[in-house]
Amino acid sequence: MSHQATKAEIDAVVDRVHEIGLKTEISRGEERTLVGVIGGNAYAYKEAFSHLGGIHEIIPITKPFKLASREFRSVDTVVDVGGVRIGSDEVVMMAGPCSVEGEEMLLETARHVAAQGAKVLRGGAFKPRTSPYSFQGLGESALKMMATARDETGLKVVTEVVSPGDVELVARYADILQLGTRNMQNYALLQEAGKSGKPVLLKRGMSSTVEEWLLAAEYVLSQGNRNVILCERGIRTFETATRFTLDLNAVPLARELSHLPIIVDPSQATGRWQLVRPMALAAVAAGAHGLIIEVHPTPNQALSDGAQSLDFESFDRLMQDLRRLLGALAKQLA
């Protein structure tokens, strides 16, 4: 729409789109409003709008991911999670255990990471594992423990939801719904998470392209949920020395293609705690808006992923180095 377009003119365009049987998504910028027209071959109907006032230009969005693309929204999306802004110039630290194993260990970890500057507590209540015999999580009792930790420390809570039927339950306790690598293309789950209205942290599938990842985000966005956070967590390659291969190309590439914020999980990507700190720093240097790090009081006793979890001393060292890096980049920690 043009700079001078009135509300009535914008409403007239929206009404015409709906009359044709297509959907709209409105993006209101500082300078102008963009009306996204979605469905079928929407661009074929461009002549249906030629007589309407206030239209500056009709442009086809060439990317298959429409709502996630820079063509739809040129400015960066900032996801506000109760005052924690993900996608701004400040870098957000999310930290905590891979799995919630008990209230005492969770509170100990939450207190420590909060004192060091983390803003979001991560922890698994439901854990999809490769082996059916591995620890699967404590379920709702773990969600209650994370809510208790939030009440005490002020940290926001991010935890994974693994099935559409669990979305309502997890949303009751969590501030951010995490959709893991194995569920990136679970379309029923993507849509249900989108309908929840909660911010969604979408991890890249371990064998997925960047385009497939952004199309998965499109499923959430198509439900009217604008609060999607991308997470690069490593992809499966021929290399076996690390758990996965951390694709740092994806950080600036996703920022070029999409307006959505992106964070990085170096713990899952490397599978080795010794590699977490250097890769976390590299991710921030590459332009990541945040990090999600596995931290455990005693990693050698962890019920899941102890080999990639930082102990408190290692986490403190990472935070010190991160602050020095951010100073060099003229940025700061949220």
C-alpha positions as a Markdown table, in Angstrom:
| # | Residue | x | y | z |
|---|---|---|---|---|
| 1 | Met | 0.0 | 0.0 | 0.0 |
| 2 | Ser | 1.2 | 3.6 | -0.6 |
| 3 | His | 2.4 | 5.9 | 2.2 |
| 4 | Gln | -0.8 | 7.8 | 2.0 |
| 5 | Ala | -3.2 | 4.8 | 2.1 |
| 6 | Thr | -6.0 | 5.2 | 4.5 |
| 7 | Lys | -7.4 | 2.5 | 6.8 |
| 8 | Ala | -10.5 | 2.4 | 4.6 |
| 9 | Glu | -8.4 | 1.7 | 1.5 |
| 10 | Ile | -6.5 | -1.1 | 3.3 |
| 11 | Asp | -9.7 | -2.6 | 4.5 |
| 12 | Ala | -11.1 | -2.5 | 1.0 |
| 13 | Val | -8.2 | -4.5 | -0.3 |
| 14 | Val | -8.5 | -7.1 | 2.5 |
| 15 | Asp | -12.2 | -7.4 | 1.8 |
| 16 | Arg | -11.6 | -8.0 | -1.9 |
| 17 | Val | -9.0 | -10.7 | -1.2 |
| 18 | His | -11.5 | -12.5 | 1.1 |
| 19 | Glu | -14.2 | -12.2 | -1.6 |
| 20 | Ile | -12.0 | -14.0 | -4.0 |
| 21 | Gly | -11.5 | -16.8 | -1.5 |
| 22 | Leu | -7.8 | -16.1 | -0.6 |
| 23 | Lys | -6.3 | -15.3 | 2.8 |
| 24 | Thr | -4.4 | -12.2 | 4.0 |
| 25 | Glu | -1.5 | -11.4 | 6.3 |
| 26 | Ile | -1.0 | -7.8 | 7.2 |
| 27 | Ser | 2.5 | -6.5 | 7.9 |
| 28 | Arg | 2.6 | -2.9 | 9.2 |
| 29 | Gly | 5.9 | -1.2 | 8.9 |
| 30 | Glu | 7.0 | 2.3 | 10.0 |
| 31 | Glu | 6.6 | 3.6 | 6.5 |
| 32 | Arg | 3.9 | 1.5 | 4.8 |
| 33 | Thr | 1.6 | -1.4 | 5.2 |
| 34 | Leu | 2.0 | -4.6 | 3.2 |
| 35 | Val | -1.0 | -6.9 | 2.5 |
| 36 | Gly | 0.2 | -10.5 | 1.9 |
| 37 | Val | -2.2 | -12.4 | -0.3 |
| 38 | Ile | -2.0 | -16.2 | 0.2 |
| 39 | Gly | -3.5 | -19.2 | -1.5 |
| 40 | Gly | -3.5 | -20.9 | -4.9 |
| 41 | Asn | -1.9 | -18.8 | -7.6 |
| 42 | Ala | -2.7 | -15.5 | -5.8 |
| 43 | Tyr | -0.7 | -13.4 | -8.2 |
| 44 | Ala | -3.0 | -14.4 | -11.1 |
| 45 | Tyr | -5.7 | -12.3 | -9.5 |
| 46 | Lys | -3.7 | -9.0 | -9.6 |
| 47 | Glu | -6.1 | -7.4 | -12.1 |
| 48 | Ala | -9.0 | -7.8 | -9.5 |
| 49 | Phe | -7.3 | -5.0 | -7.5 |
| 50 | Ser | -6.6 | -2.6 | -10.3 |
| 51 | His | -9.5 | -0.4 | -9.5 |
| 52 | Leu | -8.9 | -0.1 | -5.7 |
| 53 | Gly | -7.3 | 3.0 | -4.2 |
| 54 | Gly | -4.2 | 3.2 | -2.0 |
| 55 | Ile | -2.2 | 0.4 | -3.8 |
| 56 | His | 1.4 | 1.3 | -4.5 |
| 57 | Glu | 2.6 | -1.9 | -6.1 |
| 58 | Ile | 1.6 | -5.6 | -6.6 |
| 59 | Ile | 4.6 | -7.8 | -6.3 |
| 60 | Pro | 4.9 | -11.7 | -6.5 |
| 61 | Ile | 6.7 | -13.3 | -3.6 |
| 62 | Thr | 9.0 | -15.7 | -5.4 |
| 63 | Lys | 10.1 | -17.7 | -2.3 |
| 64 | Pro | 8.0 | -20.8 | -1.5 |
| 65 | Phe | 8.1 | -19.7 | 2.1 |
| 66 | Lys | 5.9 | -16.6 | 1.9 |
| 67 | Leu | 5.3 | -15.3 | 5.4 |
| 68 | Ala | 8.8 | -16.1 | 6.6 |
| 69 | Ser | 10.5 | -14.4 | 3.6 |
| 70 | Arg | 12.3 | -11.0 | 3.5 |
| 71 | Glu | 10.1 | -10.2 | 0.5 |
| 72 | Phe | 7.0 | -10.2 | 2.8 |
| 73 | Arg | 8.7 | -8.5 | 5.8 |
| 74 | Ser | 11.9 | -6.5 | 5.3 |
| 75 | Val | 12.5 | -5.6 | 8.9 |
| 76 | Asp | 13.7 | -8.1 | 11.5 |
| 77 | Thr | 11.0 | -9.8 | 13.7 |
| 78 | Val | 11.7 | -9.5 | 17.4 |
| 79 | Val | 10.0 | -12.1 | 19.5 |
| 80 | Asp | 9.1 | -10.6 | 22.9 |
| 81 | Val | 8.9 | -13.3 | 25.6 |
| 82 | Gly | 7.7 | -11.5 | 28.6 |
| 83 | Gly | 10.3 | -8.7 | 28.2 |
| 84 | Val | 13.0 | -11.0 | 26.9 |
| 85 | Arg | 13.5 | -9.7 | 23.3 |
| 86 | Ile | 14.9 | -12.3 | 20.9 |
| 87 | Gly | 15.9 | -10.9 | 17.5 |
| 88 | Ser | 17.1 | -7.5 | 18.7 |
| 89 | Asp | 20.8 | -6.3 | 18.8 |
| 90 | Glu | 21.2 | -8.0 | 22.2 |
| 91 | Val | 22.2 | -11.7 | 22.4 |
| 92 | Val | 20.0 | -13.9 | 24.5 |
| 93 | Met | 21.4 | -16.9 | 26.5 |
| 94 | Met | 19.2 | -19.9 | 27.1 |
| 95 | Ala | 20.7 | -22.5 | 29.4 |
| 96 | Gly | 19.8 | -25.5 | 31.5 |
| 97 | Pro | 19.9 | -29.3 | 31.6 |
| 98 | Cys | 19.1 | -31.5 | 28.6 |
| 99 | Ser | 16.5 | -33.3 | 30.8 |
| 100 | Val | 14.8 | -32.3 | 34.0 |
| 101 | Glu | 15.9 | -35.0 | 36.4 |
| 102 | Gly | 14.7 | -33.6 | 39.7 |
| 103 | Glu | 13.7 | -30.3 | 41.4 |
| 104 | Glu | 16.9 | -29.9 | 43.4 |
| 105 | Met | 19.3 | -30.2 | 40.4 |
| 106 | Leu | 17.0 | -28.0 | 38.3 |
| 107 | Leu | 16.8 | -25.2 | 40.8 |
| 108 | Glu | 20.6 | -25.4 | 41.4 |
| 109 | Thr | 21.2 | -25.0 | 37.7 |
| 110 | Ala | 18.6 | -22.3 | 37.2 |
| 111 | Arg | 20.0 | -20.2 | 40.0 |
| 112 | His | 23.5 | -20.5 | 38.6 |
| 113 | Val | 22.8 | -19.7 | 34.9 |
| 114 | Ala | 20.5 | -16.8 | 36.0 |
| 115 | Ala | 23.3 | -15.3 | 38.1 |
| 116 | Gln | 25.6 | -15.5 | 35.1 |
| 117 | Gly | 23.2 | -13.7 | 32.8 |
| 118 | Ala | 21.0 | -16.3 | 31.2 |
| 119 | Lys | 17.4 | -15.1 | 30.5 |
| 120 | Val | 15.7 | -18.4 | 29.5 |
| 121 | Leu | 15.8 | -21.8 | 31.3 |
| 122 | Arg | 15.9 | -24.8 | 29.0 |
| 123 | Gly | 15.1 | -28.3 | 30.1 |
| 124 | Gly | 13.4 | -31.4 | 28.7 |
| 125 | Ala | 10.2 | -32.7 | 30.2 |
| 126 | Phe | 9.4 | -35.0 | 27.2 |
| 127 | Lys | 12.5 | -36.4 | 25.5 |
| 128 | Pro | 12.2 | -38.1 | 22.1 |
| 129 | Arg | 15.2 | -40.4 | 22.0 |
| 130 | Thr | 16.6 | -42.7 | 19.3 |
| 131 | Ser | 16.5 | -45.7 | 21.6 |
| 132 | Pro | 13.2 | -46.6 | 23.3 |
| 133 | Tyr | 15.2 | -47.7 | 26.3 |
| 134 | Ser | 16.8 | -44.3 | 26.9 |
| 135 | Phe | 15.4 | -41.8 | 29.6 |
| 136 | Gln | 12.3 | -40.2 | 28.1 |
| 137 | Gly | 11.7 | -37.4 | 30.6 |
| 138 | Leu | 9.5 | -36.9 | 33.7 |
| 139 | Gly | 6.5 | -35.4 | 31.8 |
| 140 | Glu | 4.2 | -33.0 | 33.6 |
| 141 | Ser | 6.0 | -33.2 | 36.9 |
| 142 | Ala | 9.1 | -31.8 | 35.1 |
| 143 | Leu | 7.0 | -29.0 | 33.7 |
| 144 | Lys | 5.8 | -28.1 | 37.2 |
| 145 | Met | 9.5 | -28.1 | 38.4 |
| 146 | Met | 10.4 | -25.6 | 35.6 |
| 147 | Ala | 7.5 | -23.4 | 36.5 |
| 148 | Thr | 8.8 | -23.4 | 40.1 |
| 149 | Ala | 12.3 | -22.5 | 38.9 |
| 150 | Arg | 10.8 | -19.6 | 36.9 |
| 151 | Asp | 8.9 | -18.3 | 39.9 |
| 152 | Glu | 12.1 | -18.2 | 41.9 |
| 153 | Thr | 14.7 | -17.0 | 39.4 |
| 154 | Gly | 12.6 | -15.0 | 36.9 |
| 155 | Leu | 13.9 | -17.0 | 34.0 |
| 156 | Lys | 11.6 | -17.7 | 31.1 |
| 157 | Val | 11.0 | -21.4 | 30.3 |
| 158 | Val | 11.6 | -23.2 | 27.0 |
| 159 | Thr | 10.8 | -26.9 | 26.7 |
| 160 | Glu | 10.1 | -29.4 | 23.9 |
| 161 | Val | 6.6 | -30.6 | 22.9 |
| 162 | Val | 6.6 | -33.8 | 21.0 |
| 163 | Ser | 3.0 | -34.5 | 20.0 |
| 164 | Pro | 0.0 | -32.3 | 19.0 |
| 165 | Gly | -2.0 | -33.7 | 21.9 |
| 166 | Asp | 0.6 | -32.3 | 24.4 |
| 167 | Val | 0.6 | -28.7 | 23.1 |
| 168 | Glu | -2.1 | -27.5 | 25.4 |
| 169 | Leu | -0.4 | -29.1 | 28.4 |
| 170 | Val | 3.1 | -27.8 | 27.7 |
| 171 | Ala | 1.8 | -24.3 | 26.8 |
| 172 | Arg | 0.2 | -24.2 | 30.3 |
| 173 | Tyr | 3.7 | -24.2 | 31.8 |
| 174 | Ala | 6.2 | -23.0 | 29.2 |
| 175 | Asp | 6.9 | -19.6 | 27.8 |
| 176 | Ile | 8.4 | -21.0 | 24.6 |
| 177 | Leu | 7.4 | -24.2 | 22.8 |
| 178 | Gln | 10.4 | -26.0 | 21.4 |
| 179 | Leu | 9.8 | -28.2 | 18.3 |
| 180 | Gly | 12.8 | -30.6 | 18.0 |
| 181 | Thr | 14.8 | -31.8 | 15.0 |
| 182 | Arg | 12.8 | -35.0 | 14.7 |
| 183 | Asn | 9.5 | -33.1 | 14.6 |
| 184 | Met | 10.5 | -30.3 | 12.3 |
| 185 | Gln | 8.2 | -31.8 | 9.6 |
| 186 | Asn | 5.5 | -33.1 | 11.9 |
| 187 | Tyr | 3.0 | -30.8 | 10.2 |
| 188 | Ala | 0.1 | -31.5 | 12.6 |
| 189 | Leu | 2.4 | -30.5 | 15.5 |
| 190 | Leu | 3.6 | -27.4 | 13.7 |
| 191 | Gln | 0.0 | -26.3 | 13.1 |
| 192 | Glu | -1.1 | -27.0 | 16.7 |
| 193 | Ala | 1.9 | -25.1 | 18.1 |
| 194 | Gly | 1.0 | -22.2 | 15.8 |
| 195 | Lys | -2.6 | -22.2 | 17.0 |
| 196 | Ser | -1.4 | -22.1 | 20.7 |
| 197 | Gly | -0.2 | -18.5 | 20.2 |
| 198 | Lys | 2.9 | -19.2 | 22.2 |
| 199 | Pro | 6.4 | -18.4 | 20.9 |
| 200 | Val | 7.8 | -21.3 | 19.0 |
| 201 | Leu | 11.5 | -22.3 | 18.9 |
| 202 | Leu | 11.8 | -24.4 | 15.7 |
| 203 | Lys | 15.0 | -26.6 | 15.4 |
| 204 | Arg | 16.3 | -27.4 | 12.0 |
| 205 | Gly | 15.8 | -31.1 | 11.0 |
| 206 | Met | 19.1 | -33.0 | 11.1 |
| 207 | Ser | 18.8 | -33.8 | 7.4 |
| 208 | Ser | 16.8 | -30.8 | 6.2 |
| 209 | Thr | 17.8 | -28.0 | 3.9 |
| 210 | Val | 17.4 | -24.3 | 4.9 |
| 211 | Glu | 14.4 | -24.1 | 2.5 |
| 212 | Glu | 12.7 | -27.0 | 4.1 |
| 213 | Trp | 13.3 | -25.5 | 7.6 |
| 214 | Leu | 11.8 | -22.2 | 6.5 |
| 215 | Leu | 8.8 | -24.0 | 5.0 |
| 216 | Ala | 8.3 | -25.7 | 8.4 |
| 217 | Ala | 8.3 | -22.2 | 10.0 |
| 218 | Glu | 5.7 | -21.3 | 7.4 |
| 219 | Tyr | 3.3 | -23.8 | 8.9 |
| 220 | Val | 3.5 | -22.1 | 12.3 |
| 221 | Leu | 3.2 | -18.6 | 10.7 |
| 222 | Ser | 0.2 | -19.7 | 8.6 |
| 223 | Gln | -1.8 | -20.2 | 11.8 |
| 224 | Gly | -1.4 | -16.5 | 12.7 |
| 225 | Asn | 1.5 | -17.0 | 15.1 |
| 226 | Arg | 4.2 | -14.5 | 14.2 |
| 227 | Asn | 6.5 | -15.5 | 17.1 |
| 228 | Val | 8.8 | -18.1 | 15.5 |
| 229 | Ile | 12.5 | -18.4 | 16.5 |
| 230 | Leu | 14.7 | -20.5 | 14.2 |
| 231 | Cys | 17.4 | -22.7 | 15.8 |
| 232 | Glu | 20.4 | -24.2 | 14.0 |
| 233 | Arg | 21.4 | -27.4 | 15.8 |
| 234 | Gly | 23.7 | -29.2 | 13.4 |
| 235 | Ile | 23.0 | -31.4 | 10.4 |
| 236 | Arg | 23.9 | -35.0 | 9.6 |
| 237 | Thr | 26.9 | -35.3 | 7.3 |
| 238 | Phe | 29.5 | -38.0 | 6.6 |
| 239 | Glu | 31.7 | -36.7 | 9.5 |
| 240 | Thr | 31.6 | -39.0 | 12.6 |
| 241 | Ala | 34.1 | -37.1 | 14.8 |
| 242 | Thr | 31.3 | -34.9 | 16.1 |
| 243 | Arg | 27.6 | -35.7 | 16.8 |
| 244 | Phe | 26.5 | -33.5 | 13.9 |
| 245 | Thr | 28.0 | -30.8 | 11.8 |
| 246 | Leu | 27.2 | -27.3 | 13.0 |
| 247 | Asp | 26.2 | -25.4 | 9.8 |
| 248 | Leu | 27.2 | -21.8 | 10.6 |
| 249 | Asn | 26.5 | -20.9 | 7.0 |
| 250 | Ala | 22.8 | -21.2 | 7.9 |
| 251 | Val | 23.0 | -18.3 | 10.3 |
| 252 | Pro | 23.8 | -15.4 | 7.9 |
| 253 | Leu | 21.9 | -17.3 | 5.1 |
| 254 | Ala | 18.7 | -17.5 | 7.2 |
| 255 | Arg | 19.0 | -13.9 | 8.1 |
| 256 | Glu | 19.3 | -13.0 | 4.4 |
| 257 | Leu | 16.3 | -15.1 | 3.4 |
| 258 | Ser | 14.0 | -14.5 | 6.4 |
| 259 | His | 13.1 | -11.9 | 8.9 |
| 260 | Leu | 12.8 | -14.4 | 11.8 |
| 261 | Pro | 15.3 | -14.5 | 14.6 |
| 262 | Ile | 17.8 | -17.3 | 14.7 |
| 263 | Ile | 19.7 | -18.9 | 17.6 |
| 264 | Val | 22.2 | -21.7 | 17.7 |
| 265 | Asp | 22.5 | -24.9 | 19.8 |
| 266 | Pro | 26.2 | -25.9 | 19.8 |
| 267 | Ser | 25.6 | -28.6 | 22.5 |
| 268 | Gln | 23.4 | -30.8 | 20.3 |
| 269 | Ala | 25.5 | -29.9 | 17.2 |
| 270 | Thr | 28.9 | -31.0 | 18.5 |
| 271 | Gly | 28.0 | -33.6 | 21.1 |
| 272 | Arg | 31.3 | -32.7 | 23.0 |
| 273 | Trp | 31.4 | -30.2 | 25.8 |
| 274 | Gln | 35.0 | -29.2 | 24.8 |
| 275 | Leu | 33.7 | -27.8 | 21.5 |
| 276 | Val | 30.6 | -26.0 | 22.9 |
| 277 | Arg | 32.4 | -22.8 | 23.9 |
| 278 | Pro | 34.3 | -22.1 | 20.7 |
| 279 | Met | 31.3 | -22.9 | 18.5 |
| 280 | Ala | 29.0 | -20.8 | 20.6 |
| 281 | Leu | 31.4 | -17.8 | 20.1 |
| 282 | Ala | 31.6 | -18.5 | 16.4 |
| 283 | Ala | 27.8 | -18.6 | 16.2 |
| 284 | Val | 27.5 | -15.2 | 17.7 |
| 285 | Ala | 30.2 | -13.8 | 15.5 |
| 286 | Ala | 28.2 | -15.2 | 12.5 |
| 287 | Gly | 25.2 | -13.2 | 13.6 |
| 288 | Ala | 23.1 | -15.5 | 15.9 |
| 289 | His | 20.6 | -13.7 | 18.0 |
| 290 | Gly | 21.1 | -16.1 | 20.9 |
| 291 | Leu | 22.4 | -19.4 | 22.1 |
| 292 | Ile | 20.9 | -22.5 | 23.8 |
| 293 | Ile | 23.4 | -24.3 | 25.9 |
| 294 | Glu | 23.1 | -27.5 | 28.0 |
| 295 | Val | 24.4 | -27.0 | 31.5 |
| 296 | His | 24.4 | -29.6 | 34.3 |
| 297 | Pro | 25.8 | -29.5 | 37.9 |
| 298 | Thr | 27.5 | -32.9 | 37.4 |
| 299 | Pro | 27.5 | -33.8 | 33.7 |
| 300 | Asn | 29.1 | -37.2 | 34.4 |
| 301 | Gln | 25.9 | -38.1 | 36.3 |
| 302 | Ala | 23.4 | -36.7 | 33.8 |
| 303 | Leu | 20.6 | -39.1 | 32.6 |
| 304 | Ser | 20.9 | -37.7 | 29.1 |
| 305 | Asp | 23.6 | -36.0 | 27.0 |
| 306 | Gly | 26.1 | -35.5 | 29.8 |
| 307 | Ala | 29.0 | -35.6 | 27.2 |
| 308 | Gln | 27.9 | -32.4 | 25.7 |
| 309 | Ser | 26.8 | -30.6 | 28.9 |
| 310 | Leu | 28.9 | -27.8 | 30.4 |
| 311 | Asp | 29.5 | -27.9 | 34.2 |
| 312 | Phe | 29.1 | -24.6 | 36.0 |
| 313 | Glu | 32.8 | -23.7 | 35.7 |
| 314 | Ser | 32.8 | -24.2 | 32.0 |
| 315 | Phe | 29.6 | -22.2 | 31.6 |
| 316 | Asp | 31.1 | -19.3 | 33.6 |
| 317 | Arg | 34.1 | -19.3 | 31.3 |
| 318 | Leu | 31.8 | -19.2 | 28.2 |
| 319 | Met | 29.9 | -16.3 | 29.6 |
| 320 | Gln | 33.1 | -14.3 | 30.3 |
| 321 | Asp | 34.4 | -14.9 | 26.8 |
| 322 | Leu | 31.0 | -14.1 | 25.3 |
| 323 | Arg | 30.9 | -10.7 | 27.0 |
| 324 | Arg | 34.4 | -10.0 | 25.6 |
| 325 | Leu | 33.3 | -11.0 | 22.1 |
| 326 | Leu | 30.2 | -8.9 | 22.3 |
| 327 | Gly | 32.2 | -5.9 | 23.4 |
| 328 | Ala | 34.3 | -6.3 | 20.3 |
| 329 | Leu | 31.2 | -6.5 | 18.2 |
| 330 | Ala | 29.7 | -3.4 | 19.9 |
| 331 | Lys | 26.8 | -5.6 | 21.2 |
| 332 | Gln | 25.7 | -6.7 | 24.6 |
| 333 | Leu | 24.1 | -9.6 | 26.4 |
| 334 | Ala | 20.4 | -9.3 | 26.9 |
